[in-house]
């Protein structure tokens, strides 16, 4: 009995109340009976149960407090103007650009007063890219309330006659803008190969819709791509381009026509054309056209 009492007392030595009870019982009669041992064990179990109940109550309280705090934060962020959009900025447009910044904002679907957390950068950028004159767009959000829309506008590289005016085209032959004239626009005119239209000069311009549409004329698209592929500053400004008898031909300012043949390998053909035209000017030869469709063996046709 003494051994059992000692073991129970040692196991419960961190519990002052139970230690005291053991000491009192020992001092009372010097021995601990089996009933006393069971009473001590029952007291220990009761204390453990009380501790577990306290832990459960503490955990439940923490959960409730967490829910309350989360709800308060959500209400602050979504139900108050703390994170509302206050400023919308559009960058990347040149002065005098045909692209309207307000149209970009409208297509992006972003408005002042919207919650910044609910603005999707991907969706807004996709909306901005639907504007005909925009090639690509990126949307950045800056807290607490600014949206920045960075756009890359389509660069006009050519124009082609259409009913009532001219369509301005980018390098992919996508219509950027339609104008009644191209006065002041320093881009070459590309002749289409479709049926004639009532364009000012009667040139073919079929297969073209409004801004944002792709030119349906396959050879016309090739001519536009060839113009865009010319190294900048190598040749004089292109005045006109088109296909004559199946060969891509361009007219440059102050030079004879240059026949490129196909629209591939334009950089090499342009380099050969520059050297041939320089030689012609140096010798003072009157030439009808220069043919660099085979850049290895360029040819010239003297003017008769």
Residue pairs with C-beta under 8 A, 6 or more apart in sequence:
1 31
1 32
1 33
1 34
2 31
2 32
4 32
4 37
5 22
5 26
5 31
5 32
5 36
5 37
8 22
8 32
8 37
8 40
8 41
9 19
9 22
12 18
12 19
12 22
12 40
12 44
13 19
15 44
15 47
17 43
17 47
18 40
18 43
18 44
18 47
21 40
21 43
22 32
22 40
25 32
25 36
26 32
76 82
77 83
77 115
77 117
78 115
78 117
81 113
82 144
83 115
83 116
83 117
83 143
83 144
83 145
84 112
84 113
84 114
84 115
84 116
84 145
85 110
85 111
85 112
85 113
85 114
85 115
85 116
85 119
85 145
85 146
85 147
86 112
86 144
86 145
86 146
87 112
87 145
87 146
87 147
88 105
88 110
88 112
88 146
88 147
88 149
89 146
89 147
89 148
89 149
90 101
90 104
90 105
90 149
90 151
91 148
91 149
91 150
91 151
92 150
92 151
92 152
92 153
93 99
93 101
93 151
93 153
94 153
97 133
97 153
98 133
98 168
98 176
98 177
99 131
99 132
99 133
99 134
99 151
99 153
100 131
103 131
104 128
104 131
104 134
104 137
104 149
104 151
105 149
107 127
107 128
107 130
107 131
108 124
108 125
108 127
108 128
108 137
108 139
108 149
109 123
109 124
109 127
110 119
110 124
110 139
110 147
110 149
116 141
116 143
116 144
116 145
116 147
119 139
119 141
119 147
121 138
121 139
121 140
121 141
122 139
124 139
124 147
124 149
125 137
125 138
125 139
125 149
126 137
128 134
128 137
128 139
128 149
128 151
129 135
129 136
129 137
130 212
131 212
132 154
132 174
132 175
132 176
132 177
132 210
132 211
132 212
133 153
133 154
133 176
133 177
133 211
134 151
134 152
134 153
134 154
135 151
135 152
135 153
135 154
135 170
136 151
136 152
137 149
137 150
137 151
137 152
138 149
138 150
139 147
139 148
139 149
139 150
140 147
140 148
140 150
141 147
141 148
142 148
154 170
154 174
154 176
155 170
155 171
156 168
156 169
156 170
156 176
156 177
156 185
156 187
157 169
157 170
157 171
157 187
157 224
157 227
157 228
158 168
158 169
158 173
158 187
158 188
158 189
158 190
158 223
158 224
158 227
158 228
158 241
159 166
159 167
159 168
159 169
159 182
159 185
159 187
159 188
159 189
159 190
160 166
160 167
160 169
160 189
160 190
160 191
160 192
160 203
160 205
160 208
160 215
160 220
161 167
161 189
161 192
161 197
161 199
161 200
161 201
161 203
161 205
162 178
162 197
162 199
162 205
162 208
163 197
163 198
163 199
163 205
164 178
164 180
164 198
165 178
165 179
165 180
165 181
165 199
165 200
166 178
166 179
166 180
166 181
166 182
166 189
166 199
167 175
167 177
167 178
167 205
167 208
167 215
168 175
168 176
168 177
168 178
168 179
168 182
168 185
168 187
169 175
169 176
169 190
169 215
169 224
170 176
171 224
171 225
171 228
172 214
172 221
172 224
172 225
173 214
173 215
173 217
173 220
173 221
173 224
173 225
174 212
174 213
174 214
174 215
175 208
175 209
175 210
175 211
175 212
175 213
175 214
175 215
176 211
177 211
178 210
178 211
179 185
182 189
186 237
188 227
188 237
188 238
188 239
188 240
188 241
188 250
189 203
189 239
189 240
189 241
190 220
190 223
190 224
190 227
190 240
190 241
190 242
191 203
191 204
191 220
191 223
191 240
191 241
191 242
191 243
192 203
192 204
192 205
192 206
192 207
192 208
192 215
192 217
192 219
192 220
192 242
193 204
193 217
193 219
193 220
193 242
193 243
194 204
194 205
194 206
194 207
194 216
194 217
194 220
195 204
195 206
196 202
196 203
196 204
197 203
197 204
197 205
197 206
199 205
204 217
206 216
206 217
207 215
207 216
207 217
207 220
208 215
208 216
208 217
214 221
215 221
215 224
219 243
220 242
222 248
222 263
223 241
223 242
223 243
223 248
223 263
224 241
225 263
226 241
226 248
226 250
226 260
226 263
226 266
227 238
227 241
227 250
229 263
229 266
229 267
230 238
230 266
230 267
230 270
231 267
231 270
231 271
234 270
234 271
234 274
235 252
235 255
235 258
235 270
235 273
235 274
235 277
236 252
236 253
236 254
236 255
237 252
237 253
238 250
238 251
238 252
239 251
239 252
239 253
240 250
240 251
241 248
241 249
241 250
241 251
242 248
242 249
243 249
244 259
247 259
247 260
247 261
247 293
248 259
248 260
248 261
248 262
248 263
249 257
249 258
249 259
249 260
249 289
250 257
250 258
250 260
251 257
251 258
252 258
255 277
256 277
256 280
256 287
256 288
256 289
256 290
257 288
257 289
257 290
258 273
258 277
258 289
258 290
258 291
258 292
259 289
259 290
259 291
259 292
259 293
260 266
260 269
260 273
260 292
260 293
261 269
261 291
261 292
261 293
261 294
262 293
265 295
268 295
269 292
269 293
269 295
271 295
272 292
272 295
272 298
273 290
273 292
273 298
276 290
276 292
276 298
276 300
277 290
280 287
280 290
280 300
285 300
285 302
286 302
286 303
287 300
287 301
287 302
287 303
288 301
288 302
288 303
288 304
289 300
289 301
290 298
290 299
290 300
290 301
291 298
291 299
291 300
291 301
292 298
